[in-house]
Amino acid sequence: MEDSGFIENSRTQMRRGVLEYSILLILDRDDEYASTIIRKLKDVDIIVVEGTLYPLLIRLKNMGLLNYRWQESTQGPPRKYYMITEKGRAQLRELDAAWSKLVQSIESIRTEKL
């Protein structure tokens, strides 16, 4: 019998582990407003709230991986749009390679190709 608490905790930890990578992937395609980032993550079942997202965005910006610009909005006050920097793209390439290696390693364990 599976322990649903254990499974849910494991899923949460896995999502947390790939959140920064996911944000960089999203921003590599286009500049985005924080609410759009949250929606795109939610669309693929990576649930994140603003209280989690904003500290990550600030940390990634402080690391030089992201930047932002203010843009006027037709619906309310100006919005802060986040964009990936060249340093962020270089980091993303490294994360892509690490992700591919991790998936390959896990798949080897799953299929017993040790």
For each residue, the residues with C-beta under 8 A, 3 or more apart:
1:
2: 6 7
3: 6 7
4: 7 8
5: 8 9
6: 2 3 9 10
7: 2 3 4 10 11
8: 4 5 11 12
9: 5 6 12 13
10: 6 7 13 14
11: 7 8 14 15
12: 8 9 15 16
13: 9 10 16 17
14: 10 11 17 18
15: 11 12 18 19 46 47 48
16: 12 13 19
17: 13 14
18: 14 15 21 22 46 99
19: 15 16 22 23 41 46 48 52 56
20: 23 24 56 60
21: 18 24 25 92 95 99
22: 18 19 25 26 41 46
23: 19 20 26 27 37 41 53 56 57 60
24: 20 21 27 28 60 65 84 88 91 92 95
25: 21 22 28 29 92
26: 22 23 29 30 32 37 40 41
27: 23 24 30 31 32 37 66 82 83 84 88
28: 24 25 84 88 89 92
29: 25 26
30: 26 27
31: 27 69 81 82 83
32: 26 27 36 37 40 81 82
33: 36 37 79 80 81 82
34: 37 38 50 53 54 57 80 82
35: 38 39
36: 32 33 39 40
37: 23 26 27 32 33 34 40 41 53 57 82
38: 34 35 41 42 48 49 50 53
39: 35 36 42 43
40: 26 32 36 37 43 44
41: 19 22 23 26 37 38 44 46 47 48
42: 38 39 45 46 47 48
43: 39 40
44: 40 41
45: 42
46: 15 18 19 22 41 42
47: 15 41 42
48: 15 19 38 41 42 52 53
49: 38 52 53
50: 34 38 53 54
51: 54 55
52: 19 48 49 55 56
53: 23 34 37 38 48 49 50 56 57
54: 34 50 51 57 58
55: 51 52 58 59
56: 19 20 23 52 53 59 60
57: 23 34 37 53 54 60 61 66 68 82
58: 54 55 61 62
59: 55 56 62 63
60: 20 23 24 56 57 63 65 66 88
61: 57 58 64 65 66 67 68 82
62: 58 59
63: 59 60 87
64: 61 85 87 88
65: 24 60 61 84 85 87 88 91
66: 27 57 60 61 82 83 84 85 88
67: 61 82 83 85
68: 57 61 80 81 82 83
69: 31 80 81 83
70: 78 79 80 81
71: 78 79 81
72: 78
73: 76 77 78 79
74:
75:
76: 73 79
77: 73
78: 70 71 72 73
79: 33 70 71 73 76
80: 33 34 68 69 70
81: 31 32 33 68 69 70 71
82: 27 31 32 33 34 37 57 61 66 67 68
83: 27 31 66 67 68 69
84: 24 27 28 65 66 88 89 92
85: 64 65 66 67 88 89
86: 89 90
87: 63 64 65 90 91
88: 24 27 28 60 64 65 66 84 85 91 92
89: 28 84 85 86 92 93
90: 86 87 93 94
91: 24 65 87 88 94 95
92: 21 24 25 28 84 88 89 95 96
93: 89 90 96 97
94: 90 91 97 98
95: 21 24 91 92 98 99
96: 92 93 99 100
97: 93 94 100 101
98: 94 95 101 102
99: 18 21 95 96 102 103
100: 96 97 103 104
101: 97 98 104 105
102: 98 99 105 106
103: 99 100 106 107
104: 100 101 107 108
105: 101 102 108 109
106: 102 103 109 110
107: 103 104 110 111 113
108: 104 105 111 112 113 114
109: 105 106 112 114
110: 106 107
111: 107 108
112: 108 109
113: 107 108
114: 108 109
